[in-house]
Amino acid sequence: QVQLVESGGGLVQPGGSLRLSCEASRFTFNSYAMSWYRQAPGKERELVARITTADGMTNYADSVKGRFTISRDNAKSTLYLLLNSLKPEDTAVYYCNANRPPYNYWGQGTQVTVSS
């Protein structure tokens, strides 16, 4: 089975930073576009950032652009998200996603809490 495992979440103060990782296995990582989504309590899941398979072109939600950086290491089959200048509104469960239509896979998520 396809497996995506997120890690790196935790509690951080406003203005702080975190680095999330998503380790992938049991599928051809290089052929999938990879994304980070997040879901805050009582809200819908939203796209945070996406990175393509080959050249690593990226797209970001307006709310995180300039603060977060998505990257991938195809040799390690690992996706990363660097979260800088964190705000309380960034508090959410962050999910790793792998997509190659018609296939779409999700990890279990990792909690990010931004609070004083």
Protein Blocks (a to p, Z undefined) as FASTA:
>chain_A
ZZdddehiacddehiacddddddehiafklpccddddddehiacddfbdcdfknopacdd
fklgokaccdddfklopacdddehiafklgccddddddddfbdcddebjaddddZZ
